[in-house]
Amino acid sequence: MKTTKTINLNNRPTGKPKLTDFEFSTSEITELQKGEVLLSTKYVSVDPYLRGRMRDTPSYIKPFEIGKPIESGIIAEVLESNDSNLSKGDYVSGTLLWKETQVAKADGLMKVDPNKAPLSAYLGILGMTGLTAYFGLTEIGKPKKGETLLVSGAAGAVGSVVGQIGKILGLRVVGIAGTDEKVKMLKSEFGFDEGFNYKTTENMSESIAKACPDGVDIYFDNVGGEISEAVLFNINKFSRTINCGAISVYNNTELPKSISVQSFLIKKSSLMQGFVIFDYVDKHPEGVKQLTAWLNEDKLTYTETIREGFENIPQAFLDLFEGKNKGKMLVKL
């Protein structure tokens, strides 16, 4: 009997997740059936949205089960195949279990080409990260040349791509990040026009006003909380707020007390809309094609924080909530 290392959900976290909320175990590798492949994990994506799946509450995707493996975006190599579309040595991307080796159905996987882009890019700029940035900005933000785009969590995986796409589309782009180093990176590496450190600002609304003297036309919200409330005081007529993430409140044990958004939205005839990337699943090929073209034209760049070792996957996930990543956080096996 062949076995593999597995990471399961051990507890449902209260507040910020801890290492003890994860459990390492050994599980059996099942026999290959028709239409299945045996996979060796190469890269594991850790993402803030996984925190929501650790709660036993209804959402757009089912919660993780106690004692069962966690899953996320993974790049894997095909070791054996019982499917006509995949062969030994192929690389694939898909939502897979946190296991070193596993059997999976081939029809849920996408073949990726390591000769066209680094394997890790298919979890980031050419994967869920890039698609989230692209569709959120273009479908909800509906950008018009010359407008001001403000991005929170701007040095993160999605935020850094949003800003670059904004520049490609002719916007003035401002980013909010958590260190002076990250703010510098936004401007030097990703082409943002302006940025500031939310941890050192004394008045968030005033800092936004200073960075966006013509007001905010599009706000790409990755954090929620107090930052996003301050943005409301700076939105323009017909502004669009894109609610992508709310990492500042994911670990709250109580519902946050927030200011009411209605009066701001009414006064400014403003749109606020949330989304998940699965809303645009039919358009994913179109998005990948456009992102790949921009990447090949050197109009897009990306940064990654890559940890090594299967045993370090839980810690890499926890580090997201401490802002220890620049760009996409991945674990390489």
Stockholm file with secondary structure:
# STOCKHOLM 1.0

chainA/1-333         MKTTKTINLNNRPTGKPKLTDFEFSTSEITELQKGEVLLSTKYVSVDPYLRGRMRDTPSYIKPFEIGKPIESGIIAEVLESNDSNLSKGDYVSGTLLWKETQVAKADGLMKVDPNKAPLSAYLGILGMTGLTAYFGLTEIGKPKKGETLLVSGAAGAVGSVVGQIGKILGLRVVGIAGTDEKVKMLKSEFGFDEGFNYKTTENMSESIAKACPDGVDIYFDNVGGEISEAVLFNINKFSRTINCGAISVYNNTELPKSISVQSFLIKKSSLMQGFVIFDYVDKHPEGVKQLTAWLNEDKLTYTETIREGFENIPQAFLDLFEGKNKGKMLVKL
#=GR chainA/1-333 SS CCEEEEEEECSCCSSSCCGGGEEEEEEECCCCCTTEEEEEEEEEECCTTHHHHTSCSCCSSCCCCBTSBCEEEEEEEEEEECSTTCCTTCEEEEEEESBSEEEEEGGGCEEECTTTSCGGGGGTTTSHHHHHHHHIIIIIICCCTTCEEEEESTTBHHHHHHHHHHHHTTCEEEEEESSHHHHHHHHHTTCCSEEEETTTCSCHHHHHHHHCTTCEEEEEESSCHHHHHHHHTTEEEEEEEEECCCTTTTTCSSCCCCCCCHHHHHHTTCEEEECCGGGGGGGHHHHHHHHHHHHHTTSCCCCEEEEECGGGHHHHHHHHTTTCCSBEEEEEC
#=GC SS_cons         CCEEEEEEECSCCSSSCCGGGEEEEEEECCCCCTTEEEEEEEEEECCTTHHHHTSCSCCSSCCCCBTSBCEEEEEEEEEEECSTTCCTTCEEEEEEESBSEEEEEGGGCEEECTTTSCGGGGGTTTSHHHHHHHHIIIIIICCCTTCEEEEESTTBHHHHHHHHHHHHTTCEEEEEESSHHHHHHHHHTTCCSEEEETTTCSCHHHHHHHHCTTCEEEEEESSCHHHHHHHHTTEEEEEEEEECCCTTTTTCSSCCCCCCCHHHHHHTTCEEEECCGGGGGGGHHHHHHHHHHHHHTTSCCCCEEEEECGGGHHHHHHHHTTTCCSBEEEEEC
//
